[in-house]
Amino acid sequence: MRRTTEPDRRTRREAYPVEFRMRPAGIETALEVPVVPPLLYGRNEPNRPSRTAS
């Protein structure tokens, strides 16, 4: 859920500053793209993988 206090530049794509927008070509030619870390499961997550060694 978004907060209603967020400015348009954060909630509406067309209001985001042009100089900061990413395009597919820019991503493909980027020198470095940050790695997305693995998903961390919460304590009460029902589908959490088992941590027992096999």
C-alpha positions in Angstrom: 0.0 0.0 0.0 1.3 3.4 -0.9 1.1 6.3 1.5 -1.0 9.1 0.1 1.7 11.6 1.3 4.2 10.4 -1.4 4.9 13.0 -4.1 3.9 12.3 -7.7 7.5 11.8 -8.7 7.6 8.7 -6.6 4.2 7.2 -7.4 3.6 8.2 -11.0 6.0 7.0 -13.7 5.4 9.9 -16.0 6.3 12.4 -13.2 9.7 10.7 -12.4 12.5 13.1 -13.4 13.7 12.4 -17.0 17.4 12.6 -16.1 17.0 9.6 -13.7 14.9 7.3 -15.8 16.4 4.0 -16.9 15.9 2.5 -20.3 16.5 -1.2 -21.4 19.5 -0.1 -23.5 21.1 1.6 -20.5 20.7 -1.5 -18.4 22.1 -3.7 -21.1 25.2 -1.5 -21.5 25.7 -0.8 -17.7 29.2 -1.4 -16.4 27.7 -2.9 -13.2 24.2 -4.1 -12.3 23.6 -4.7 -8.6 22.8 -8.3 -7.7 19.4 -9.0 -6.1 20.0 -10.8 -2.8 18.2 -14.1 -2.1 14.8 -14.0 -0.6 14.8 -14.2 3.2 11.9 -16.1 4.7 10.2 -14.9 7.9 9.9 -17.0 11.0 6.2 -17.7 10.4 6.5 -18.3 6.6 4.6 -21.5 5.9 6.6 -22.3 2.7 10.0 -21.8 4.2 12.5 -24.4 3.0 13.8 -26.8 5.5 17.1 -26.0 7.1 18.0 -29.6 8.0 21.1 -31.0 6.5 20.6 -34.0 4.2 
